[in-house]
Amino acid sequence: MEAYLLIDYTNDFVADEGSMTLGKKAQDLAPNIIRHLEQALEDGNLVVFATDAHYEGEDHPENELFPPHNIVGTWGRQLYEPVREFYRKYQEVIVALNKTRYSAFYHTDLHSLLQAYNIEKIHILGVCTDICVLQTVADAYYYNYEVCVMKDSILGTSEQAQEYSLEYMKNMFNAKIYEEEE
């Protein structure tokens, strides 16, 4: 069994009106994300949606770097359609994980969950490649997971940041960068 980890594919990062939107390029990832996740579920793999969970007015280090985003209970934190529809369809078998920092491993139960399922290989999808995806890949490497980054299902804050992050993950964390579906 393998795990597929979708990072922060929410309205605030993807929808046109999102507070930190990556816009159309991020929106265009939806069909690829859904295709990979459907195949993952069909193959009996674990699917985890790791999503920022921030609170209005909280004292958080990201507040100095970014506008408020993924505030619990807001439209911005909802999954972007049609991925939200995909989640509703399969919510009984998808694990929803709240995270409060860039990495999906930081102060969450992700590592324990992956251990419970005897996961050794993780496929990463979502946004932002140069922030939360990169930090999650780093921690996965430190926990000795084999990491596969689905290039057709991730997006960085810029083209330069995307390319740099992909090379960095490949060279520093031995991540496999999949150009297309295996």
N, C-alpha and C positions, 0 to 999 in steps of 0.2 A: 504494500500500500504506500502511496505517495500523498503529499499534501499540496493543495493549490491555495495560495494565500493572496487574496485581493486586498490591496492597500488603498484606503481613502477615496474610493470612487463615489464621491458625494457631490451634491449640488454646489456646495461652496467651491469645489475644485474643478467642476466640469461644466455646470450650467452657465449660460450666458450671463445671468445675473449673480453668479456666485461671488463671494467676497475675495476669493483668490483664484478665480477661474483661469484655466488653461484654454478654454474656449473650444472652438470647432475641432481642433486636432484631438483633444481629449474626448469629445463627444463621439468622434469617429472610431474610437477604440471599442465602443460597446459591442458591435457584432463579433469582433475577435475575442473579447473577454467572454462573452456568452458561449461562443463555440468551444473555447478551451474548457470552461467550467462544465458545460453539458457533457463533454467527453470525459472529463474527470469523474463526474458523478456516475456516468454510464459504466466506467471502468472500476467503480467501487472505491474511488479515492476520497480522501477527506478534503472538504472545502471549507475554508475559513475566511470570513470577511472581517478584516481588522480596520477599525475606523476610529479616527480621533474623537475624543469625547471631552470637550471643554465646557466650562460653565461661565455664564455671564458674570463679570466682575471678579473672577478669580485672579489670584496673584500667580502668574505663570510666566516662566522665562520667555516663551514665544511671543508674549504680548509686546515685548520691545522690538521684535523683529517683523511681525506680521499683523495684519488686521485681524479682528475677531473672526473666527471660523469654526465650523463644526460645533456650534453651541448646542448642547443637549436640548431637545425639544423644539428645535427650529427647523424650518424648511431647508436651510443650508446643510444640515447634517444628514438629511435623508439621502439615501442612495439615488444616484442619477438614473432616470428612466432610459432604456428599458431594463437596466440591471436591477432596479428596484422590483420590477415585475418578475424577473427571474428569481429574485430572492423570495418573493411572496409565494411563488410556485413551489419552491424547494426548501422553504424555511425549516421544515422538520428535520432536514439532513444537513443543513449548512450551520456551522458554528459562527455566531456573531460575537466578536471580541472588541471590547472597548480598550483603547489605548490613550495614554495621556502625553506621550512623548513621540518623537519621530519613529523609533523602532517599535515594531509590534511585539518584541520580546521584553521591553523595559517595563518592569513591575506589572507584568500580566501573567496569566497562566498558560501562555502559548507553549513554552518549552515542556511543561508537564503534560499538556494535552498531546503534543506530538510524541512524547515518550510513551504515553498510554496507548497510542495507536501503533507503536513501533515504527514511526516514520523516520526514514533516513534521507529522503530526498524531498525538497521543497521547490515548487514552481511559484515564481513571484509575478504578479500582475498588478497594475494600478498606477497611481500617481503619488507624489512627484518623484521621478527617477533620482534626482539629485538631492532629495531630502529624505523622505520617509522610506522609499524603496531602498536607497543606498544604505541607510542605517540599519534597516531590517536585514539586508543581505550581510552586512558586517557581523551582526550578532548571530545570525544563522551559521556563519563560518566559524565564529568563536565557539559555538555549541557543536561543531563538527557535523553539520548537515551538508549534504550535497545540495548545491543551489543552482537552480535553472531560472534564468530571467527570460521571460517571454517578450521579446523585443517588439512584437506586433501588438502588445497589450500593455505597454507602459509609455509614459510621457514625462519629460522633464520640463523645467521652467523655461528653458530655451533650447534651441538646437545644439548650441555649444555645450550647455550643461548636460544634455542628454548623452552626447557622444563621449564627453569626458567621463561621465559616471559609468557608462557601459565599459569603457576601457579600464577604468579603475576597479570595478567589480570583477572583471575578468582577470586582471593582472595581480590584484592584491588579495582577492578572496576566492580565486579559482572558480568563479561563477561561470557556468555555461550560458552563453548568450544564444538563444534560439531565434533564428531569423524568421522562422515560420513553424507551423504546427509540425511536431515530430511525425 
